[in-house]
């Protein structure tokens, strides 16, 4: 069970809940961006499970300029020096094909650490062809919702991809995975790894609210906002469901 996190509290909760790997990001509200080295280093100090760092320089699409790639390659180098156990990356061309050259650059810089191709995969024109390209490039896994909004909706394609992969690459369902549907997704696709955020709303009170900053969600009549934090108990429940279904 891989849990994506963007805070120290979420990291601790995921680890205590039994996650087997963390995807370390900043700004999950934007789909996940590259974390800071300090953030990764702090989690490394109390984590005994692998930490995979997101490499994504900005929100939006996955078509990058050479300058943006240079930023991500430099971030990779720094995060590797700070103890990342792997990376999460995806790049596409303007016609929604795998950007093979940029992927080669990342894989080469990450070596010998593994790299996951993230949900940029859900934008490609031909998922089966793209799967083979990623196998040939040397990615360890693909994160996908089966090119639908949620993995539950994309079950048919996920099942096809797992069959096509023939254990040459891990196909990991992600997006909208909950304790209510994870058993079904595992049963119908044959997936062995799963990706979730397992989040809950956490209220954060503060003093006088003078202005709106960023995309905080104000609660009417109360000077407070909420943040999304990984729920330890929910992670534990999901892990247990997967383990029980494996028996």
C-alpha positions in Angstrom: 0.0 0.0 0.0 1.6 3.3 -1.2 0.2 6.4 0.4 0.8 9.9 -1.1 1.5 12.6 1.5 2.4 16.3 1.6 2.8 16.9 5.4 4.8 15.5 8.3 1.6 14.6 10.1 0.3 12.6 7.1 3.7 10.8 6.8 3.6 9.7 10.4 -0.1 8.7 10.2 0.6 6.6 7.0 3.6 4.9 8.5 1.7 4.1 11.8 -1.2 2.8 9.7 1.0 0.2 8.0 1.8 1.9 4.6 4.6 0.0 2.8 5.8 3.0 0.8 5.3 6.8 0.7 5.0 9.0 -2.3 6.5 12.3 -1.0 5.0 15.4 -2.5 4.2 19.0 -2.0 0.8 20.4 -2.8 -1.4 17.3 -3.3 -4.2 19.8 -3.9 -2.5 20.4 -7.2 -2.0 16.7 -8.0 1.4 16.6 -6.2 4.6 18.6 -6.9 8.3 18.1 -6.1 8.9 18.1 -2.3 11.7 20.0 -0.7 14.9 18.3 0.3 14.3 19.3 3.9 10.9 17.8 4.0 12.2 14.5 2.6 15.1 14.5 5.0 12.9 15.0 8.0 10.6 12.1 7.0 13.7 10.0 6.4 14.7 10.5 10.0 11.6 8.6 11.3 10.6 6.4 8.4 11.6 2.7 8.0 9.7 2.3 4.7 10.8 3.5 1.2 10.2 7.1 0.2 9.6 7.9 -3.4 9.9 11.6 -4.3 7.6 13.2 -6.9 9.4 15.1 -9.7 6.9 17.6 -11.0 8.0 21.2 -11.4 4.6 22.8 -11.8 0.8 22.1 -11.9 -1.0 21.6 -15.2 0.0 19.3 -18.1 2.9 17.0 -18.4 4.5 18.6 -21.5 7.8 20.1 -20.3 10.3 22.5 -21.7 14.0 21.7 -21.6 14.4 24.4 -18.9 11.7 22.7 -16.8 13.5 19.3 -17.3 16.7 20.9 -16.1 15.0 22.0 -12.9 13.6 18.5 -12.3 16.9 16.8 -13.0 18.6 19.1 -10.5 15.8 18.4 -8.0 16.4 14.7 -8.5 20.1 15.0 -7.8 19.4 16.9 -4.6 16.7 14.5 -3.4 18.8 11.5 -4.3 21.6 12.9 -2.1 19.1 13.4 0.7 18.1 9.7 0.7 15.2 9.3 -1.7 14.6 5.6 -2.3 12.9 6.2 -5.7 11.2 8.7 -7.8 7.8 9.4 -9.4 7.8 11.1 -12.8 5.9 11.4 -16.1 6.4 13.4 -19.3 4.4 13.6 -22.5 4.8 15.1 -25.9 2.4 17.7 -27.3 0.5 14.9 -29.1 0.0 12.8 -25.9 2.7 10.2 -26.4 5.4 9.2 -23.9 8.3 11.7 -24.0 10.9 9.0 -24.4 14.0 11.3 -24.4 13.0 13.1 -21.2 12.1 9.8 -19.5 15.5 8.5 -20.5 17.2 11.5 -18.8 15.3 10.9 -15.6 15.9 7.2 -15.5 19.6 7.7 -16.2 19.9 10.3 -13.4 17.9 8.2 -10.9 19.9 5.0 -11.6 20.1 2.6 -9.7 17.0 3.8 -7.9 13.5 2.8 -9.3 11.2 5.2 -11.0 7.4 5.1 -11.2 5.6 6.6 -14.2 2.7 8.6 -12.7 -0.8 9.4 -13.9 0.4 11.3 -16.9 -0.1 7.7 -18.2 -3.9 8.4 -18.1 -3.5 11.0 -20.8 -1.7 8.9 -23.4 -3.4 8.0 -26.7 -2.7 4.2 -26.7 -2.2 2.8 -23.2 -1.2 -0.7 -24.3 1.5 0.7 -26.6 2.6 3.1 -24.0 2.9 0.3 -21.4 5.3 -1.5 -23.7 7.4 1.7 -24.2 7.6 2.2 -20.4 8.7 -1.5 -20.0 11.4 -1.0 -22.6 12.6 2.2 -21.0 13.0 0.5 -17.6 10.3 2.0 -15.3 9.5 -0.1 -12.3 5.8 0.7 -12.2 2.9 2.7 -13.6 0.3 4.5 -11.5 -3.0 4.6 -13.4 -6.7 5.0 -12.9 -7.4 3.2 -16.1 -7.8 6.5 -17.9 -10.9 7.3 -16.0 -11.5 9.7 -13.1 -11.2 6.9 -10.6 -9.6 3.4 -10.6 -13.0 1.9 -9.8 -14.3 3.3 -13.1 -11.2 2.2 -15.0 -11.2 -1.4 -13.9 -11.4 -2.9 -17.4 -8.3 -1.1 -18.7 -6.4 -1.7 -15.5 -7.1 -5.4 -15.8 -6.0 -5.4 -19.4 -2.8 -3.5 -18.6 -1.9 -6.0 -15.8 -2.4 -8.9 -18.2 -0.3 -7.2 -20.9 2.5 -6.3 -18.4 3.2 -10.0 -17.6 5.1 -9.0 -14.5 7.6 -7.0 -16.5 6.3 -3.8 -14.8 4.0 -3.2 -11.9 0.6 -1.7 -12.7 -0.6 0.1 -9.6 -4.2 1.4 -9.5 -4.7 4.8 -8.0 -7.3 7.6 -7.7 -10.4 7.3 -5.6 -9.3 4.1 -3.9 -11.2 3.7 -0.6 -11.8 1.0 2.0 -15.2 0.4 0.3 -13.8 -0.4 -3.1 -10.2 -1.6 -2.7 -11.3 -5.3 -2.3 -13.3 -5.1 -5.5 -10.4 -3.4 -7.4 -8.0 -6.1 -6.2 -10.3 -8.9 -7.1 -11.3 -7.7 -10.5 -7.9 -6.5 -11.7 -5.4 -8.8 -10.0 -3.4 -5.8 -8.8 -0.8 -6.4 -6.1 0.0 -2.8 -5.2 -2.4 0.1 -4.5 -2.0 3.9 -4.3 -4.2 6.1 -2.1 -4.1 9.3 0.0 -6.5 8.0 2.7 -7.3 11.6 3.7 -9.7 13.2 6.1 -10.5 16.8 6.8 -8.7 18.3 9.7 -9.9 21.6 11.1 -7.2 24.2 11.9 -8.2 27.1 14.0 -6.2 30.4 14.0 -6.5 33.9 15.2 -8.0 36.9 13.6 -8.7 36.3 9.9 -8.0 39.5 8.0 -7.5 38.3 4.5 -7.9 35.2 2.3 -4.5 33.7 1.4 -4.3 31.0 -1.3 -7.1 28.5 -1.7 -8.0 28.0 1.9 -11.5 26.9 2.5 -13.2 29.2 5.0 -16.0 27.8 7.2 -18.9 30.3 7.4 -18.9 32.2 10.7 -15.7 30.7 12.0 -12.2 32.0 11.6 -10.8 28.6 10.6 -10.0 26.5 7.6 -9.4 22.8 7.0 -6.5 20.8 5.6 -6.5 17.3 4.3 -4.4 14.8 6.4 -3.9 11.1 6.0 -6.0 9.1 8.4 -4.0 6.5 10.3 -7.0 4.3 11.0 -8.2 4.4 7.4 -4.7 3.3 6.1 -4.8 0.5 8.7 -8.2 -0.6 7.5 -7.2 -0.6 3.8 -3.9 -2.5 4.5 -5.8 -5.1 6.5 -8.3 -5.6 3.7 -5.6 -6.1 1.1 -3.8 -8.6 3.5 -7.0 -10.5 4.2 -7.8 -10.8 0.5 -4.3 -12.2 -0.1 -4.8 -15.1 2.2 
